[in-house]
């Protein structure tokens, strides 16, 4: 259906934007003495963060415009939790870099 197609196309565009920005910024991944190199791409921006923020934005719009079951208070609560999750993922990416360095 259109909802699923929108989600897939949005995620593909999100992934393309992330790849372009990674190649433009070209920031190397943090070096850790005991780590095994498993990634060949650049480290910034975090794909984890970008995917989580995309889904937070997508689900926020879905909750606002499509979800008719909840009262407004529940919608606000779910939207707040979604964005809190997105920012926690972003912070975790930053925090991991601080631990490694």
Residue pairs with C-beta under 8 A, 6 or more apart in sequence:
3 62
3 66
7 58
10 54
10 58
11 51
11 54
14 50
14 51
14 54
15 47
17 50
18 45
18 47
18 50
19 41
21 45
22 41
22 42
22 43
22 44
22 45
23 42
25 42
25 44
25 45
26 42
27 42
27 43
27 44
28 42
28 43
29 39
29 42
29 43
30 43
30 97
30 100
30 101
31 100
32 100
35 100
46 89
46 90
46 93
48 89
48 92
48 93
49 86
49 89
49 90
49 93
52 85
52 86
52 89
52 90
53 86
53 89
53 90
55 82
55 86
56 82
56 83
56 85
56 86
59 78
59 82
60 79
60 82
60 83
63 70
63 75
63 78
63 79
63 82
64 75
64 79
67 75
70 78
